Amino acid sequence: MRCPFCQGLENRVVDSRLAKEGDVIRRRRHCGGCARRFTTYERVDEVLPMVVKKDGRREPFDRQKIVNGLKRACEKRPISVDAIETLVDKIERQLQERGERELKSREIGEAVMRELHALDAVAYVRFASVYRSFRDVHEFMRELEDLIAERRQTPRRRRATRSARRRSA
Ligand SMILES: [Zn+2]
């Protein structure tokens, strides 16, 4: 997306919301070249896949929902709002690159958790506990253990992760 002031291509999304009709996303962007802000409008079905919820209902991808969940998970963690926005940009790109028209909400949650896990283990566990339905608690714990084993954390850090989950549950 080219900046209308300086024609630069480096910019980041600072705010993103659905227009009233629900099929257009309005984005405020901050240009890295000239530091000015501009607005873009994008049609949802050209930008991101529809989200298929657990009960089969469809809804447009909602960036703000993910940003808010991440902010909650990152409370009192050494993580800036910028880092969260950058992480959500990355997730959006990943989802776009899949080229699917629809994605299960669960797949999106997993993409978020993968990225968050790489960023901060405590925030990851908090996010997982608010994001996931605890009907799936056994499956969730299995995946959590797998992820932790994958990253070869020390036993001490694993205990810290478990107690963080209890606190936020
Ligand atoms: Zn510019």
Boltz pocket constraint, residues with backbone or C-beta under 6 A from the ligand:
constraints:
  - pocket:
      binder: B
      contacts: [[A, 3], [A, 4], [A, 5], [A, 6], [A, 7], [A, 8], [A, 31], [A, 32], [A, 33], [A, 34], [A, 35], [A, 36]]
      max_distance: 6.0
